[in-house]
Amino acid sequence: MCDEAKLKVWAKDAISRRQFGVFAGAAAVAACAPTTGSDGEELPSNFAMISDAVSFPTRDGTMDGFLVYPEKGEQYPAVILWPDIAGVRQSKLAMAMRLASEGYAVLVVNPYYRDVAGEQFSDFAAFIEADGFSKVGPWREKLSADAIQRDAQSIVTWLDAQKQVDTSRGIGTQGYCMGGPFTVWSAAAVPDRIKAAASFHGGGLVREGDPMSPHNLIGNAEASFLIAVAQDDDAVSPDVKTTFAEAADTAGRPTLVEVYAGDHGWTVPDSPAYAEPAAEKAYADLLTLYSENL
């Protein structure tokens, strides 16, 4: 879950803004400038990616974000990237660039577009310093299952109209922290197009008594799922992984539910919980999900 108390401990105990900025910046630079592909082969010296700032209409307003894709003039399967609670920022763009280098057109969306446009926090350190939970609280309240499903429909319509997107192939979606359940809602909203969905340390995947809980909507999807669980989240709520896996099995949806050797936030370069070995394993599992389903 997105744990406010945990972030306050991070801020108090260990991470000065200078330390945080150095580590986040180094990770972002590394991810923004890949030199090898997932197969280990060196990329051509002229390999480059394009990042376009974009905006498009939804039923609730104008969504903004970044579309990242290789500079080759080809078409690629599309991926929707739902950020964590700190929203769109450099580390998310860096993650999108790395994935785009594998041959995808990656759309990083601003989930808070109903209230604000663009980056609100430069990194997680800025989020903590700005009392980010209080700031984003009113914005998050609008991000219901219905709202995210409306957004997903608009996003897919827009993506399918882009020249960089190969519409003959399925769309993937990945989400972090609060964005984790958004991937399941998205897959259920547009089952004919979204064929792979990955949640990384996602919160709220199982909401007892809620018919719109992600685990209750798996049967509406036609996607395969990767549910990557943080070890500390699992320690607090060990039944979540089992309940989700059972729901996926009942729905007949191929699903990998796994607890990783990292705490909540371990996959995100500017998170104080970033754990590179576990993050690299999660990235490899994501690539497998996409290569097998898109």
N, C-alpha and C positions, 0 to 999 in steps of 0.2 A: 504494500500500500504506500501511498504518498504520506509519509509520517512526519508531521510538523515537529514533533519532539525530537525525532532523529536528526533532522536538519539543524535544529538548534544546538544539539550536542556536537555535531560536526563543526559548526561555527565557533563554538566555545572552546572545544578541546584541542583542535589540531591544526586548522588550516587558516593561515593568514591569507589576506588577499594577494600578497605578493607570491607566496608559494603556490596558491591555487592558480593564479594567472600563468605562472611559468609552466606548470604541468599541463594545464588546459591548452595553452598555446602550442606547446611542443606536440601534443597529441593531434591537435587540429592541423598543424603544418604537415605532419606525417601522413594523415589521412587525406589531405587535400592533394598530395603530390605522390600518388602511387607510382612505383617504378617497376613493379611486377604484377602479373595477373594472379588469379587464385591458383593457377597451375604451376606457379613459380617461375614461369618464363618472363624474361625481361620485355617490357613494353617498348614499342618503337619510340625513337627519340622525338618524333613529331606528334606523339600521342597527346591529346589534349581533350578537355571537357569544357562544355559551355554551361553557364549558370544564368538563366533568364529570370528576372523578377517578373512575376505574372499576377494577374487578377482576373476574376471571372464571376459572373452572377450565380447566386444560389437563391433558393426560395426565401432565405432570411437576410440577404444583403449581398455584399461583394467580398468574396474570399480572396486572400492574397497568399503568396508563397513564392517558392523558387522551383523551377524545372531544370534539372541537371541531366545532361546527356553527353555522350562522346561526340567529339567534333569530327564525324566521318561522313555525315550526310546520309546515314542509313536510318532504318526504323528498328525500334527496340520494344520489348515488352515493358509495359509501364508498371511502376511501383508507387504506391501512396505511402508516405512516411508521416505518421502522426507523432509529434514531439511529446516530451514529458511535460511536467507542470511548468517548467521555465520557458516553454514555447520555442519559437523559431530563433535561432542564433547561430553563431559561427560553428559550434561543434556539430550541430545537426546538418549544416551545409557540408561540413567536412565528411560526415558519415555518408551523406548522399553522394558526394563526389567519389568516394571510394567504391560504393556500390555501382555507380554509373560506369566506372572503369571496367566492370565485369560485363558490360553490355546491356544496361538497363536505362530507361528514361525515368528518373526519380523525381517525384513531385513532393516537396516538403511543404506541408500546408500549415497555415496559421489557424489553430483551433479557436482562438479568441477573436476572430475577425468581426464578430457581432459588436464588439466594444472598442477594439483597437486594431491598428494595422502595423505589421512589421515587428521587428525585434523590440522587446520591452526590457530584457535583461541580457547583458552581454555574455554572461556565463552563470554557473550556479553560485559562485561567490557573490556576484551582484544580486542574485535572487535572494540569498540569505541576508545580505546587508540591507536590502530594501524592504525587508519583512514581506517577502513575496507572497506568502500564503494569504495575508490580509489583502494585498492588492488584487490578486487573481481570484479571490473567493467569489465575488459577484459575477465574474466572467464564467467561472466553472459551473455555477449553478444553472447556466443556460445549456450546458452540454449534456442533455439527456439522451437516452437511446434514440428517441424519435428525432431529435435535432441532428445527431450524428448520422443517422440513416438518411435523412434528407440531404445532408452535406455529401455523403458518399455517392448518392445518385447524381448530384450536380457535378461532383469531381469526375466521375467516370464519363459522363456526357462530354465534359470539357476535354478530358484526356483523349478520348476517341476521336476528337476533331483535330488533334495536333499531328502535324506531319511527321514528327519524330516517333510516334507511337505505332507499333505494329498491332493493328486491331485483330489480326488473325490469331494472336496469342493471348492467353489469359493475363489478367492484372494481378499483381501481388500487393499486399499491404502489410506494414509492420508498424508497431506502436510501442512506446516506452512509458512505463509508470502509468499515469492516467490514460495514456494513449493505447495501452494494452487492450482493454475491452472495446475500444473504438474499432479495432481490426475485426473483431467478431461481428459487431453490429454492422460494419461495412460489408463484410462477406454475406451476411444474411440479407442485406438491403439490395445488393446487386449480384445475385447468385450466378447469373448467366455470364458475367464478366470477371468477377473476382474469384480466382482459383487457388490462391495461397494466402494464408494469413499467419503472421507471427506476432506473439506478444512477449515482450521482454520485461521481466519484473512488473507485470501488469497488476494493478489493483482493481478489486471489484469484479473479478471474473465470475464469482459465484455470489449471488445476492439472494438469500433465502426469502421466499415469499414474493419475489418480484418476477412477474411473467416475462419482463424484458431483460432479465439477467442474461448475460452472455451465454452461460451454459444452457439456458433454456431455448436459445435461438439457433443452436448449431444445426438443428434439423432443417432450418430454412436455407442453409448455405450449401454450396456445391464445391467448397474449397477443402484443401488439406491444411492442417494447422500445426504450428510449432508453438508450444506453450512453455516458455523458458522461465522457471521459477527461481527467485532469489532464495538462498539458503536461510537467511534470517526471516524472510516472510514465511517460509515453510515451517520454521520452528514455532512461529506464533500461530499459524493456521494450517496445520498439516492436512486437514481434511479437504482443503480446496483442490489440490491436485487430483485427489481421488475422485471427488465429485465431478470435476470437469472431465476427466478421462472416462468415467462411466457414462456421462451424458454423450460424449463423442462416440463411444462405442455403440450406445443405443441408437444414435442417429446414423451410424454407419459412415462416419466421416474419418478418414485417415488422420490420426493425431499423435504427435509425439509430445508427451508431457514429461519434463525432466527438471530436476532440481540441480542448479549449477553451483559451482564452488565460488560464489561471489555473493556479496550482500546487495540489498536493494540499490539499483543504480549502477551495477558493475559493468554494464556494457557501454556507458556514455563517457567519452573522454574527459569532459569537464566536471564529472561528478566526483565528489570526494571518495566515493566507494569504488571508483574505477579499478578493475582488476584485469590486467592485460591477458593472462593465460585463459581465464574463463571467458573474457570478451572475445578472444580469437576463436575459441571453440564455438561460442554462440554465433559468430559471424560465419564460420564454416557450415554450421547446421542450417543457417538461413540460406546460404548459397545452394545447399543440397535441396532444400524445400523448393526454391524457385526453379532450379534446373530440372527438377522432376515434374513440375506442375505448370510452368508457364511456357 
